Amino acid sequence: MKLSDYIGFVLFGGFGVWWIVLPESVIKLYTWFHKGQVRLPDPSTIRVIGIVWVVVVAVVEFTTLCKK
């Protein structure tokens, strides 16, 4: 695996970890972008989306690793 593969995994995986660990800040940032005019799900839903994101990133990364 190249260094860029590790960097991509950490960056994209870190995005999902942010959703898992700090869902309130994700909601606050998204609300700021949309000027508070959107209805967002509760923090537990944001955490589930973050978990799914991390799983998808891990599967893609390890699938790519196995093909090399």
Buried (B, 14 or more C-beta within 10 A) or exposed (E): EEEEEEEBBEEBBEBBBBBBEBBEEBBEEEBEEEEEEEEBEEBEEBBBBBBEBBEEBBEEBEEEEEEE
